[in-house]
Amino acid sequence: MLFKLIKITKLSSTSFAYVQSLNYAIPVSKTESISLYQELYFNAATATNQQTLFTDVLYRKQFSKNKTDIELGVRNLFNNNYIVTNSINPYYTLQSGFYLRPRQFTIAVRYAFH
């Protein structure tokens, strides 16, 4: 199997905007995997029909002999720095803008004390 689909979620939808999530894992070997977490924000209520794709990548290596996991990650892979969201219904129109953290590189080590 080339990859394992973990989850697809359509979070919200109107005629103007939607958010869709896609999370999947790609096994490299029995002890290694690469996971991708993606969210696509589409906003048709702005003049530019803004689409923003957020992607996080995680590489995991498991060492079964000493019960240790090592994870290397990249958050906000495409370094998006701003997003606009809209909420429109018969009673109100709400537009919000958010500044985001820049791309981050992470390292995590897990150890089981069994």
C-alpha positions as CSV (number, residue, x, y, z in Angstrom):
1,M,0.0,0.0,0.0
2,L,1.5,3.3,-1.1
3,F,-0.2,5.4,1.6
4,K,-2.9,5.2,4.3
5,L,-5.6,7.8,4.3
6,I,-6.3,8.9,7.8
7,K,-9.1,11.4,7.5
8,I,-10.9,13.7,5.1
9,T,-13.1,16.3,6.7
10,K,-15.1,19.1,5.1
11,L,-15.3,21.5,8.1
12,S,-17.6,24.2,6.8
13,S,-19.2,25.2,3.6
14,T,-21.2,28.1,2.3
15,S,-21.5,29.5,-1.2
16,F,-18.6,31.7,-0.4
17,A,-16.0,29.7,1.5
18,Y,-15.0,26.2,2.6
19,V,-12.3,24.4,4.5
20,Q,-11.2,20.8,3.7
21,S,-8.8,18.7,5.6
22,L,-6.7,15.7,4.3
23,N,-4.5,13.7,6.6
24,Y,-2.5,10.6,5.5
25,A,0.5,8.5,6.3
26,I,3.0,7.0,4.0
27,P,4.9,4.0,5.5
28,V,8.5,4.0,4.4
29,S,9.4,0.8,6.3
30,K,8.2,-1.1,9.3
31,T,9.8,1.4,11.6
32,E,9.5,4.6,9.6
33,S,6.7,6.7,8.3
34,I,5.9,10.1,6.8
35,S,2.7,11.8,7.7
36,L,1.1,14.8,5.8
37,Y,-1.6,17.0,7.4
38,Q,-3.2,19.4,5.0
39,E,-6.0,22.0,5.2
40,L,-7.3,23.9,2.2
41,Y,-9.1,27.2,2.9
42,F,-11.0,28.6,-0.1
43,N,-12.5,32.1,0.2
44,A,-14.7,33.3,-2.7
45,A,-15.9,36.3,-0.9
46,T,-12.7,38.2,-1.3
47,A,-11.7,40.0,-4.5
48,T,-9.0,37.5,-5.3
49,N,-10.9,34.2,-4.5
50,Q,-8.1,33.4,-2.0
51,Q,-7.0,29.8,-1.6
52,T,-4.6,28.9,1.2
53,L,-3.1,25.5,1.6
54,F,-1.6,24.7,5.0
55,T,0.7,21.6,5.2
56,D,2.5,20.0,8.0
57,V,5.0,17.1,7.4
58,L,6.1,14.6,10.1
59,Y,8.8,11.9,9.8
60,R,8.8,9.3,12.5
61,K,11.4,6.6,13.2
62,Q,10.7,4.0,15.8
63,F,13.4,2.0,17.7
64,S,11.7,-1.0,19.2
65,K,14.9,-2.2,21.0
66,N,15.0,0.7,23.4
67,K,11.3,1.8,23.0
68,T,12.2,5.2,21.6
69,D,10.6,7.3,18.8
70,I,12.2,10.2,17.0
71,E,10.0,12.7,15.1
72,L,11.2,15.4,12.7
73,G,8.5,17.9,11.7
74,V,7.9,20.9,9.6
75,R,4.9,23.1,10.5
76,N,3.4,25.5,7.9
77,L,5.5,24.0,5.1
78,F,4.6,26.7,2.6
79,N,5.2,29.6,5.1
80,N,1.7,31.1,4.8
81,N,1.6,34.3,6.9
82,Y,-2.0,35.5,6.7
83,I,-5.4,34.1,6.2
84,V,-8.9,35.7,5.8
85,T,-12.0,33.9,6.7
86,N,-15.6,34.8,6.1
87,S,-18.9,33.8,7.7
88,I,-22.0,35.0,5.9
89,N,-25.6,34.2,6.9
90,P,-29.0,36.1,6.7
91,Y,-28.2,38.0,9.9
92,Y,-24.6,39.1,9.6
93,T,-21.4,39.1,7.6
94,L,-18.2,38.5,9.5
95,Q,-14.7,38.8,8.0
96,S,-11.6,37.9,10.1
97,G,-8.0,38.1,9.3
98,F,-5.3,36.1,11.1
99,Y,-1.5,36.5,11.1
100,L,0.2,33.1,11.4
101,R,3.4,31.8,12.8
102,P,6.2,31.4,10.3
103,R,7.5,27.9,9.2
104,Q,8.7,25.9,12.1
105,F,11.0,22.9,12.3
106,T,10.5,20.5,15.3
107,I,12.3,17.6,16.8
108,A,10.7,15.3,19.3
109,V,12.0,12.3,21.2
110,R,9.7,9.9,23.0
111,Y,10.8,7.1,25.4
112,A,8.6,4.5,27.1
113,F,9.5,3.6,30.7
114,H,8.0,0.1,30.8
